[in-house]
Amino acid sequence: MLTNSSILITGGTGSFGNTFVPMTLAKYNPKRLVIYSRDEMKQWEMAQKFEGDQRVSFIIGDVRDKDRLARTLDGIDYVVHAAATKIVPTAEYNPFECVKTNINGAMNLIDACIDRGVKRVVALSTDKASNPINLYGATKLASDKLFVAGNAYAGTHNTRFAVVRYGNVMGSRGSVIPFFMDLAHTGVLPITDTRMTRFMITLEQGVELVWHAINDMQGGEIYVKKIPSMTILDIANAVAPGADHKIIGIRPGEKIHEQMIGVEDAPHTYEYDDHYKILPMIHNWSADPSRIKGGAKVEEGFMYTSDNNNKWMPVQELRAWIEANRIKIGAV
């Protein structure tokens, strides 16, 4: 589907974009792949990796700017929406700015994609959008709802929207693995709460989930990858075996366990071999066979959280992954 197509990724200079772009170029050979973001330095640095590749182009723009989006989306077939204000404390202290990007930006993109005749749009979500307790999660929940409802809002237009949701991305900049790696030489790692658990997903798995969503979606689905969990203590032991641990307490807006599917979503959630799919509650879309596609409905009261997971990553597996990927951990 993506072969010989024109693709745009918002926020494309971030961790996800730096993985999505080379993987998509190699697998699908699109005609155009446009990176749309507002940081010129990140664009300049990323452009060095694709110098001479005529398929790749960079455009300075902000999802807050609807006119700029409309101009940039001309001729685009598929959009991956990765742009977001996502650092939890930053959102708490700058709530108006977070809303402008994560909610108003989603509205702008939905409108512009419909007007420009984009075929399919996949928005990246987060575990924090399920039962949110911080502003970032609340804005992403609102964004998810906007993209789901966008399929009805499109009216007679053919643009379709879906969402992918996943948790902690292993080794991405600002995540716990590079944070612990930076402190490993001190022999002491700060631990917020010894009970804490986290989902573990690689950027490559995140990209593959987006590809699957683009190919599978009818509109309004939320795709959740089945991924393993780890305790924060096991993550710390994988990064710095033998280091001491200093308990510092949970930060504002932080959960002890991550949640990607809440009990309220269970009546509309279906299970597949390697993922779940939350179908829309509106318009009876959750009963649509073309959206269900042979999935098995989860049991009543089902939840998908990092502490009730049936898949756990051993310390040795994470340690091996760190050694294999050390050069790029925390780089983007």
DAGIWO-V145543 format. One record per pair of residues at least 24 apart in sequence whose ideal C-beta (glycine too) atoms are under 10 Angstrom apart, sorted by the first residue. I is the first residue (numbers start at 1). J is the second residue. D is the distance in Angstrom with one decimal. If there is no record, write none. Layout:
i={I;I}
j={J;J}
d={D;D}
This chain:
i={1;1;1;1;1;1;1;1;2;2;2;2;2;2;2;2;2;2;2;2;3;3;3;3;3;4;4;4;4;4;4;5;5;5;5;5;5;5;5;5;5;5;6;6;6;6;6;6;6;6;6;6;6;6;6;6;6;7;7;7;7;7;7;7;7;7;7;7;7;8;8;8;8;8;8;8;8;8;8;8;8;8;8;8;8;8;8;8;8;8;9;9;9;9;9;9;9;9;9;9;9;9;9;9;10;10;10;10;10;10;10;10;10;10;10;10;10;10;10;10;10;10;10;10;10;10;11;11;11;11;11;11;11;11;11;11;11;11;11;11;11;11;11;11;12;12;12;12;12;12;12;12;12;12;12;13;13;13;13;13;13;13;13;13;13;13;13;13;13;13;14;14;14;14;14;14;14;14;14;14;14;15;15;15;15;15;15;15;15;15;15;15;15;15;16;16;16;16;16;16;16;16;16;16;17;17;17;17;17;17;17;17;18;18;18;18;18;18;18;18;18;18;19;19;19;19;19;19;19;19;19;19;20;20;20;20;20;20;20;20;20;21;21;21;21;21;21;21;21;22;22;22;22;22;23;23;23;23;23;23;24;24;24;24;24;24;25;25;25;25;27;27;27;28;29;30;30;30;30;31;31;31;32;32;32;32;32;33;33;33;34;34;34;34;34;34;34;34;35;35;35;36;36;36;36;36;36;36;36;36;36;36;36;36;36;37;37;37;37;37;38;38;38;38;38;38;38;42;45;46;62;62;62;62;63;63;63;63;63;63;63;63;63;63;64;64;64;64;64;64;65;65;65;66;66;66;66;66;66;66;66;67;67;68;68;69;69;69;69;69;69;69;69;70;70;70;70;70;70;71;71;72;72;73;73;73;73;73;73;73;73;74;74;74;75;75;75;76;76;76;76;76;76;76;77;77;77;77;77;78;78;78;78;78;78;78;78;79;79;79;79;79;79;79;79;79;79;79;79;79;80;80;80;80;80;80;80;80;80;80;80;81;81;81;81;81;81;81;81;81;81;81;81;81;81;82;82;82;82;82;83;83;83;84;84;84;84;84;84;84;84;85;85;85;85;86;86;86;86;86;86;86;86;87;87;88;88;88;88;88;88;88;88;88;88;89;89;89;89;89;89;89;90;90;91;91;91;91;91;91;91;91;91;92;92;92;92;92;92;93;93;94;95;95;95;95;98;98;98;98;98;98;99;99;99;99;100;101;101;102;102;102;102;102;102;102;102;102;102;103;103;103;103;103;103;103;103;104;104;104;105;105;106;106;106;106;106;106;106;106;106;106;107;107;107;107;107;107;109;109;109;109;109;110;110;110;110;110;110;110;110;110;110;111;111;111;112;113;113;113;113;113;113;113;114;114;114;114;114;114;114;114;115;115;116;116;117;117;117;118;118;118;118;118;119;119;119;119;120;120;120;120;120;120;120;120;120;120;121;121;121;121;121;121;121;121;121;121;121;121;122;122;122;122;122;122;122;122;122;122;122;122;122;122;122;123;123;123;123;123;123;123;123;123;123;123;124;124;124;124;124;124;124;125;125;125;125;125;125;125;125;126;126;126;126;126;126;126;127;127;127;127;127;127;127;127;127;127;127;127;127;127;127;127;128;128;128;128;128;128;128;128;129;129;129;129;129;129;130;130;130;130;130;130;130;130;130;130;130;130;130;130;130;130;131;131;131;131;131;131;131;131;131;131;132;132;132;133;133;133;133;134;134;134;134;134;135;136;137;137;137;140;144;144;145;145;147;147;147;148;148;148;148;148;148;148;148;148;148;149;149;149;149;150;150;151;151;151;151;151;151;151;151;151;152;152;152;152;152;152;154;158;159;160;160;160;160;160;160;161;161;161;161;162;162;162;162;162;162;162;162;162;162;162;162;162;162;163;163;163;163;163;163;163;163;164;164;164;164;164;164;164;164;164;164;164;164;164;164;164;165;165;165;165;165;165;165;165;165;165;166;166;166;166;166;166;166;166;166;166;166;166;166;166;166;166;167;167;167;167;167;167;167;167;167;167;167;167;167;167;168;168;168;168;168;168;168;168;168;168;168;169;169;169;169;169;169;169;170;170;170;170;170;170;170;170;170;170;170;170;170;170;170;170;170;170;171;171;171;171;171;171;171;171;171;171;171;172;172;172;172;172;172;172;172;172;173;173;173;173;174;175;175;175;176;176;176;176;176;177;177;177;177;177;177;177;177;177;177;178;178;178;178;178;179;179;180;180;180;180;180;180;180;180;180;181;181;181;181;181;181;182;182;183;183;183;183;184;184;184;184;184;184;185;185;186;186;186;187;187;187;187;188;188;188;188;188;189;189;189;189;189;189;189;189;189;189;189;189;190;190;190;190;190;190;191;191;191;191;191;191;191;191;191;191;192;192;192;192;192;192;192;192;193;193;193;193;193;193;193;193;193;193;193;194;194;194;194;194;194;194;195;195;195;195;195;195;195;196;196;196;196;196;196;196;196;196;196;196;196;196;197;197;197;197;197;197;197;197;197;197;197;197;197;197;197;197;197;198;198;198;198;198;198;198;198;198;198;198;198;198;198;199;199;199;199;199;199;199;199;199;199;199;199;199;199;199;199;199;200;200;200;200;200;200;200;200;200;200;200;200;200;201;201;201;201;202;202;202;203;203;203;205;208;209;209;212;212;212;213;213;216;216;216;216;216;217;217;218;218;218;218;218;218;218;218;218;219;219;219;219;219;220;220;220;220;220;220;220;220;220;220;221;221;221;221;221;221;221;221;221;221;222;222;222;222;222;222;222;222;222;222;223;223;223;223;223;224;224;224;224;224;224;224;224;224;224;225;225;225;225;226;226;226;226;226;226;226;226;226;226;226;227;227;227;227;227;227;227;227;228;228;228;228;228;228;228;228;228;229;229;229;229;229;229;229;229;229;229;229;230;230;230;230;230;230;230;230;231;231;231;231;231;232;233;234;234;234;234;234;235;235;235;236;237;237;237;238;238;238;238;238;238;238;238;238;238;239;239;239;239;239;241;241;255;255;256;256;256;257;257;257;257;257;258;258;258;258;258;259;259;259;259;259;259;260;260;260;260;260;261;261;261;261;261;262;262;262;262;263;263;263;263;263;263;264;265;265;265;265;266;266;266;266;266;266;266;266;267;267;267;267;267;268;268;269;269;269;269;269;269;269;269;270;270;270;270;270;271;271;271;271;271;271;271;272;276;276;278}
j={28;77;78;119;120;211;214;215;27;28;29;30;31;33;77;78;120;211;214;215;27;28;29;30;31;28;29;30;31;32;77;29;30;31;32;33;76;77;78;119;120;214;30;31;32;33;34;55;73;74;75;76;77;78;79;118;119;31;32;33;34;35;55;76;77;78;79;80;214;32;33;34;35;36;57;59;69;72;73;75;76;77;78;79;80;81;109;113;118;121;33;34;35;36;37;78;79;80;81;82;83;122;124;210;34;35;36;37;38;61;62;63;69;72;79;80;81;82;83;84;105;106;109;121;123;124;35;36;37;38;39;42;62;63;80;81;82;83;84;85;86;101;105;124;36;37;42;43;46;56;58;59;80;82;83;37;38;39;40;41;42;43;44;45;46;47;58;82;83;332;39;42;46;82;83;84;86;124;172;173;332;82;169;171;172;173;174;175;203;206;328;330;331;332;80;82;124;169;172;203;206;207;210;332;42;46;80;82;83;203;207;332;42;45;46;49;172;173;203;328;331;332;169;172;202;203;204;205;206;207;328;332;80;82;124;203;204;206;207;210;211;46;49;50;53;55;56;80;207;49;50;53;56;207;203;204;207;208;210;211;55;78;80;207;210;211;50;53;55;56;207;208;211;211;55;55;56;77;78;55;75;77;56;57;75;76;77;57;78;80;58;59;61;72;73;75;76;79;59;60;82;60;61;62;63;68;69;72;73;76;79;81;82;83;109;61;62;63;82;83;62;63;64;65;68;83;101;332;332;332;100;101;105;108;100;101;102;104;105;106;107;108;109;112;97;100;101;104;105;108;105;108;112;104;105;107;108;109;111;112;115;108;112;108;112;105;108;109;111;112;113;115;116;108;111;112;113;115;116;112;116;112;116;109;112;113;114;115;116;117;118;112;116;117;116;117;118;112;113;116;117;118;119;121;117;118;119;120;214;113;118;119;120;121;122;210;214;109;112;113;116;118;119;120;121;122;123;159;161;214;120;121;122;123;124;164;207;210;211;213;214;105;106;109;110;113;121;122;123;124;125;143;147;161;163;122;123;124;206;210;109;123;124;123;124;125;126;136;139;140;143;135;136;139;140;124;126;128;136;137;139;140;174;136;174;128;133;134;135;136;137;251;252;253;254;134;135;136;251;252;253;254;135;136;128;134;135;136;137;138;139;140;253;134;135;136;251;252;253;135;252;135;135;136;138;139;134;135;136;138;139;140;135;138;139;142;139;139;143;129;135;136;138;139;140;141;142;143;146;138;139;140;141;142;143;145;146;139;143;146;139;143;139;140;142;143;144;145;146;147;150;161;142;143;146;147;150;153;143;146;147;150;161;143;146;147;149;150;151;153;154;159;161;150;153;154;159;147;150;154;157;159;160;161;150;153;154;155;157;158;159;161;157;159;157;159;157;158;159;157;158;159;160;161;158;159;160;214;158;159;160;161;162;213;214;215;217;219;147;150;151;159;160;161;162;163;213;214;217;219;147;160;161;162;163;164;209;210;211;212;213;214;217;221;223;147;148;150;161;162;163;164;165;210;213;222;163;164;165;166;206;209;210;163;164;165;166;222;223;224;260;165;166;167;168;169;258;260;165;166;167;168;198;199;224;255;257;258;259;260;261;304;305;306;165;167;253;254;255;258;259;260;163;165;222;259;260;262;165;167;222;224;255;258;259;260;261;262;264;265;278;303;304;305;255;259;260;261;262;263;264;265;303;305;253;255;259;252;253;254;255;251;252;253;254;255;253;253;253;255;259;165;222;278;280;282;219;220;222;219;220;221;222;278;279;280;281;282;285;220;280;282;283;219;220;217;218;219;220;221;280;282;283;285;219;220;280;282;283;285;219;219;219;214;217;218;219;220;221;217;219;220;221;210;213;214;216;217;218;219;220;221;222;223;277;280;291;213;217;220;221;222;223;224;278;206;207;209;210;211;212;213;214;217;221;222;223;224;225;275;209;222;223;224;225;260;261;276;278;304;199;200;201;202;203;205;206;209;210;223;224;225;227;258;260;275;198;199;200;201;224;225;227;229;258;259;260;304;305;306;197;198;199;200;201;227;229;230;235;258;306;199;200;201;202;203;205;206;198;199;200;201;202;203;204;205;206;227;230;235;313;318;321;322;325;329;202;203;321;322;325;326;328;329;330;331;332;201;202;203;206;328;329;330;331;332;329;330;331;332;330;235;329;330;230;232;235;236;239;235;236;238;239;318;321;322;325;329;330;239;322;329;330;331;239;330;232;235;236;237;238;239;240;243;322;239;240;322;326;329;330;239;330;236;239;240;243;236;239;240;241;242;243;240;243;240;243;244;240;242;243;244;240;243;244;245;246;232;233;235;236;237;239;240;243;244;245;246;248;236;245;246;247;248;249;232;233;235;236;244;245;246;247;248;249;232;247;248;249;250;251;254;256;232;233;247;248;249;250;251;254;255;256;257;231;232;233;236;245;247;256;231;232;233;250;256;257;307;230;231;232;233;235;250;254;255;256;257;258;306;307;229;230;231;232;233;234;235;255;256;257;258;305;306;307;308;309;312;228;229;230;231;232;234;235;255;256;257;258;306;307;313;224;225;226;227;228;229;230;257;258;259;260;304;305;306;309;311;313;227;228;229;230;235;306;309;311;312;313;317;318;321;225;226;227;228;227;321;325;325;328;332;274;274;274;275;272;274;275;275;277;272;275;277;291;293;277;291;279;280;285;288;289;290;291;292;293;280;285;288;290;291;278;279;280;281;282;283;285;286;288;291;270;277;278;279;280;285;286;291;292;293;260;261;265;268;269;276;277;278;279;280;272;275;276;277;278;260;261;265;269;271;275;276;277;278;304;260;274;275;276;260;271;272;273;274;275;276;304;309;310;311;260;274;275;304;306;309;311;313;306;309;310;311;312;313;314;317;318;257;258;305;306;307;308;309;310;311;312;313;306;309;312;313;314;315;317;318;306;307;312;313;315;256;315;312;313;314;315;318;313;315;318;315;315;318;319;313;314;315;316;317;318;319;320;321;322;315;318;319;322;329;315;319;305;306;305;306;307;305;306;307;308;309;304;305;306;307;309;303;304;305;306;307;308;303;304;305;306;309;298;302;303;304;305;302;303;304;305;300;301;302;303;304;305;303;298;302;303;304;297;298;299;300;301;302;303;304;297;298;300;301;302;297;298;295;296;297;298;299;302;303;304;294;295;296;297;298;295;296;297;298;299;302;304;296;302;304;304}
d={8.2;8.9;8.0;8.8;8.3;8.8;6.2;5.5;7.9;4.0;8.7;5.7;9.8;9.4;8.2;6.5;9.8;7.3;6.7;8.4;8.8;4.9;6.0;7.0;8.8;8.2;6.9;6.7;5.1;9.6;9.4;9.6;5.2;6.3;8.0;9.2;8.8;4.3;6.0;8.3;9.9;9.7;6.8;5.6;4.2;8.0;7.4;9.6;9.5;9.5;5.6;5.0;4.9;7.5;9.9;9.4;9.9;8.7;6.9;5.1;7.0;9.8;9.6;7.1;6.8;4.8;7.4;7.0;9.2;8.3;7.9;4.3;8.0;5.6;9.6;8.4;9.2;6.8;6.5;9.6;4.7;8.9;7.5;5.1;7.5;9.2;9.8;9.3;8.2;9.5;7.5;7.3;6.0;6.8;8.5;9.3;7.4;4.5;7.9;5.9;8.7;9.8;9.7;9.5;9.5;8.8;5.1;7.1;9.7;8.4;9.2;5.6;8.3;9.3;7.1;7.3;5.0;5.9;3.9;8.9;8.0;9.9;6.8;9.8;9.1;9.4;8.9;7.7;5.5;8.6;9.3;9.8;9.9;7.8;9.0;7.6;4.1;3.1;6.5;9.9;9.2;9.3;9.5;8.5;6.1;5.5;9.2;8.6;7.9;9.9;8.2;9.4;7.9;6.5;8.1;4.6;9.0;5.9;9.5;8.9;3.7;5.7;9.4;7.8;5.1;9.4;8.2;9.4;9.7;8.0;9.1;7.9;9.7;6.0;8.1;8.7;8.8;9.7;8.4;8.3;6.7;8.8;6.3;8.5;4.0;6.0;8.6;8.6;6.1;9.0;9.9;9.5;8.6;4.8;8.1;4.8;6.5;7.7;8.1;6.4;6.2;7.4;8.4;8.8;9.2;7.6;8.3;5.9;9.4;9.7;9.8;8.2;9.2;9.6;6.5;8.0;9.6;9.8;8.0;8.9;8.1;4.3;9.3;9.3;8.6;4.0;6.3;9.9;7.4;5.6;9.3;8.1;6.6;7.7;9.8;8.1;9.5;8.1;4.9;6.9;9.1;7.9;8.3;7.3;9.6;9.7;6.9;10.0;9.4;7.5;8.0;9.8;9.6;9.5;8.9;6.8;5.1;8.2;9.8;8.5;9.8;9.8;9.0;7.3;9.0;7.8;7.9;7.2;6.4;7.3;9.2;9.5;7.7;8.2;7.7;6.3;9.4;8.6;8.5;6.8;9.5;8.8;8.1;6.8;7.7;7.8;8.9;7.6;9.9;10.0;7.6;6.0;9.9;6.9;8.9;9.5;6.9;9.3;7.2;9.9;9.9;8.2;5.2;8.9;8.1;8.6;7.8;5.8;8.8;9.6;9.0;9.8;9.6;7.7;9.8;7.4;8.4;9.3;8.9;6.8;4.6;8.5;8.8;9.0;9.8;8.2;9.6;8.5;9.1;8.4;9.3;7.9;7.6;9.2;9.1;6.4;8.9;8.1;3.3;7.6;9.4;5.9;5.7;9.2;9.4;5.5;6.3;6.2;5.5;6.8;9.0;7.4;9.8;9.0;9.2;8.4;4.1;8.5;6.5;6.0;9.5;9.1;8.7;9.2;9.0;8.8;5.7;6.1;8.4;4.1;8.3;9.5;8.5;8.8;8.2;4.6;9.3;6.3;6.4;9.0;9.2;8.4;9.0;8.6;5.4;6.3;10.0;8.1;4.1;8.7;6.1;9.9;6.1;9.4;8.1;9.2;9.6;9.7;8.1;6.7;8.8;5.6;8.8;9.8;9.0;6.7;5.1;7.8;10.0;9.7;7.0;6.1;5.3;7.4;7.8;9.8;6.2;7.1;9.1;5.9;9.4;5.5;9.0;7.6;4.5;7.4;8.7;9.2;9.2;9.8;9.6;7.8;5.4;8.0;7.3;9.1;9.2;5.9;9.7;9.4;8.2;8.5;7.3;5.9;9.3;9.1;6.4;7.0;4.1;6.4;9.6;8.5;7.8;9.1;9.0;9.5;8.4;5.0;9.7;9.1;8.4;9.6;8.9;9.3;7.4;9.3;8.2;8.1;8.2;7.1;7.9;9.3;7.2;7.8;9.8;9.6;7.2;8.7;6.0;10.0;9.5;8.2;8.7;7.5;6.8;7.6;9.8;5.2;8.0;5.2;8.1;7.5;7.8;4.8;7.0;8.9;10.0;9.2;7.3;7.0;7.4;9.6;9.6;8.2;9.8;6.8;4.5;4.1;8.8;8.9;7.2;9.7;8.1;6.5;5.7;7.9;9.9;6.4;6.0;9.4;9.9;9.1;5.3;9.6;9.5;8.7;9.9;5.7;6.4;9.1;5.5;9.7;8.1;9.2;5.9;8.5;9.6;8.1;9.6;10.0;9.0;7.4;9.0;3.7;6.1;9.7;7.4;5.4;9.8;9.2;5.3;9.0;9.8;5.0;6.1;9.7;7.3;9.7;9.9;10.0;9.7;8.2;8.8;9.1;7.7;4.3;8.8;9.3;4.8;6.6;8.7;9.7;9.6;8.9;6.1;9.9;9.1;9.7;9.5;9.1;8.7;9.1;9.4;9.7;6.2;6.8;8.7;4.4;9.7;6.8;8.3;8.3;6.9;8.9;8.6;9.9;9.9;10.0;8.1;8.6;9.1;5.3;9.6;7.8;7.5;7.3;5.0;8.0;5.0;9.2;4.8;9.3;8.2;8.9;9.8;8.4;7.0;7.3;6.9;9.3;9.1;5.3;9.1;9.5;6.9;6.8;7.2;9.1;9.3;7.4;5.1;7.7;7.4;8.5;5.6;9.1;6.4;8.5;7.1;7.7;9.8;6.8;7.2;4.8;7.5;9.5;9.9;9.1;9.3;9.6;8.7;9.6;7.8;5.4;7.1;6.0;9.0;5.3;9.1;9.6;4.8;5.8;7.4;9.7;8.4;4.7;9.5;9.3;7.0;7.5;5.0;7.6;9.5;9.7;9.5;9.5;7.7;6.0;8.1;8.2;7.8;9.5;7.5;5.0;6.5;4.0;7.9;6.9;9.2;9.0;8.9;6.6;7.6;7.4;9.6;9.9;9.2;8.7;6.7;7.2;4.2;7.9;9.0;6.5;9.0;8.4;9.5;4.3;6.0;4.8;9.4;9.2;8.8;7.9;9.6;8.8;8.5;9.6;7.8;7.9;8.7;9.6;8.7;6.7;9.0;9.4;8.7;10.0;7.4;9.9;9.5;9.0;10.0;8.4;4.6;5.5;6.4;5.1;9.3;7.6;9.3;9.1;8.5;8.8;8.6;5.6;9.9;9.8;5.1;9.1;8.4;9.8;9.4;9.5;9.1;9.5;9.6;9.6;6.2;8.3;6.4;9.7;7.6;3.1;7.8;8.7;7.5;7.5;7.9;9.0;9.9;8.9;6.5;9.3;9.5;9.4;9.5;8.1;8.9;8.4;4.6;8.2;7.2;9.1;9.4;5.1;8.7;7.3;8.7;8.0;8.1;6.7;9.4;8.2;8.3;9.4;8.4;3.7;4.8;9.5;7.7;9.0;8.6;8.0;8.7;8.3;8.9;6.9;6.3;8.9;8.2;9.7;8.7;9.7;6.1;6.9;3.9;8.2;9.6;8.1;6.1;7.0;9.2;9.4;5.0;8.0;8.3;4.0;8.3;6.6;6.7;4.7;7.3;6.8;9.4;9.9;9.9;7.9;9.4;8.6;7.2;4.5;7.0;9.4;8.5;7.5;9.9;5.0;5.6;9.9;8.4;5.3;9.7;9.8;9.1;7.5;4.6;7.8;7.6;9.1;9.0;5.8;7.0;5.1;8.1;5.5;8.4;9.2;8.1;9.8;7.0;9.8;4.9;9.9;10.0;7.7;5.7;6.8;9.9;8.9;7.2;5.3;6.8;9.8;7.2;9.8;6.5;3.2;7.5;6.3;9.4;8.9;7.0;8.7;4.8;9.0;6.4;10.0;9.9;6.8;10.0;4.6;5.6;6.2;7.1;9.2;9.5;8.8;9.1;7.1;8.5;9.4;8.7;5.9;7.3;5.8;9.0;6.5;9.7;9.8;5.6;6.6;5.3;7.7;9.8;9.1;9.9;9.7;9.6;9.5;9.3;7.8;6.8;8.7;8.0;8.2;7.9;7.8;8.1;7.7;6.0;8.9;7.1;3.9;6.5;8.5;9.5;9.9;9.6;6.8;9.5;10.0;8.5;7.6;9.2;7.2;8.9;5.3;7.0;5.8;8.1;10.0;8.9;7.8;9.8;7.4;6.1;8.5;8.5;6.9;9.8;8.3;6.3;8.1;9.1;6.9;9.4;6.2;7.6;9.1;9.8;5.2;3.0;8.6;9.0;8.2;9.6;7.0;5.9;9.9;8.7;4.1;6.2;8.4;9.8;5.7;7.8;7.7;8.2;6.6;7.1;9.8;7.8;9.8;8.8;7.7;8.2;9.3;6.0;3.9;9.5;9.8;6.4;8.6;9.5;9.0;8.0;9.1;7.7;8.0;5.4;6.1;9.1;6.3;4.8;7.4;5.5;9.4;9.5;9.3;4.9;9.3;7.5;6.0;5.1;7.4;5.7;7.2;10.0;9.3;7.8;5.3;8.0;4.6;9.5;6.0;6.9;9.6;6.5;9.8;4.6;6.7;5.4;6.9;9.4;7.0;7.7;5.9;6.2;5.0;6.4;6.7;8.6;7.2;9.9;7.4;9.0;7.3;5.4;9.9;8.6;9.8;5.7;10.0;8.0;7.2;5.9;9.9;7.8;6.9;9.8;7.9;8.3;9.2;9.8;5.5;8.1;8.2;9.7;6.9;4.1;8.3;9.1;7.9;8.4;8.4;5.3;7.2;9.2;8.7;9.1;5.2;6.8;5.3;7.1;9.7;9.1;9.6;9.6;7.5;5.1;7.1;8.1;4.1;4.7;9.3;7.9;9.1;9.9;6.7;6.0;8.0;6.7;9.7;7.1;9.6;10.0;8.2;5.8;5.6;9.7;9.9;9.8;8.8;9.8;5.3;7.5;5.7;8.4;9.4;5.2;9.4;7.0;9.0;8.8;4.9;7.4;9.5;9.6;6.0;5.4;6.8;5.5;8.3;8.8;9.9;9.3;9.3;5.3;9.3;7.3;9.0;6.2;9.8;4.5;8.6;8.8;7.7;8.4;9.7;9.3;8.8;9.4;9.3;9.0;6.9;9.6;8.7;7.3;9.3;9.2;9.3;9.5;8.2;9.2;7.1;9.4;8.4;9.4;10.0;8.2;7.1;9.9;5.1;4.9;9.7;8.6;8.3;7.9;9.6;9.7;8.0;9.4;7.0;3.9;9.4;7.7;8.3;5.4;8.9;9.0;7.3;9.4;5.3;7.1;6.1;7.5;8.8;9.8;6.2;9.9;9.7;9.2;8.7;8.2;9.4;8.8;8.6;7.1;4.0;8.0;8.4;9.3;5.7;7.6;5.8;8.1;5.0;5.9;9.4;8.3;9.8;6.0;4.4;7.4;6.8;6.5;8.6;7.0;5.2;8.2;9.8;8.6;8.5;8.3;5.3;5.7;7.0;8.4;8.8;9.1;6.8;9.0;9.2;9.3;9.9;9.2;8.2;7.0;8.7;9.3;6.8;9.3;4.2;5.5;4.0;8.9;8.4;9.4;8.6;8.1;8.6;4.4;7.1;8.8;4.1;9.2;6.9;5.5;7.1;8.3;9.6;6.8;5.0;8.7;8.0;9.3;6.7;9.1;8.9;8.6;9.9;9.6;9.3;9.4;8.5;7.8;8.1;5.1;7.4;9.0;8.4;6.7;9.6;5.5;9.0;8.6;8.8;8.9;4.7;7.9;8.4;4.0;4.6;9.1;8.6;6.7;9.7;8.1;7.9;6.7;9.9;8.2;8.0;9.2;9.0;9.9;9.1;7.9;5.1;4.9;4.2;8.2;9.4;9.3;6.5;4.2;8.5;9.5;6.8;7.1;4.5;7.6;9.2;9.4;9.0;5.0;7.4;8.3;9.9;8.0;7.0;6.2;3.8;8.1;9.3;6.2;8.4;8.7;8.8;5.7;7.0;5.2;9.9;10.0;9.4;8.8;8.2;8.6;8.8;8.6;5.5;7.3;6.2;6.2;4.2;7.3;9.4;8.1;8.8;7.4;9.9;9.2;8.8;9.3;8.7;10.0;7.3;4.8;9.8;6.5;9.8;8.3;8.7;3.0;6.3;5.7;7.0;6.0;5.0;7.7;5.5;9.5;8.7;9.7;7.9;9.0;6.5;9.7}
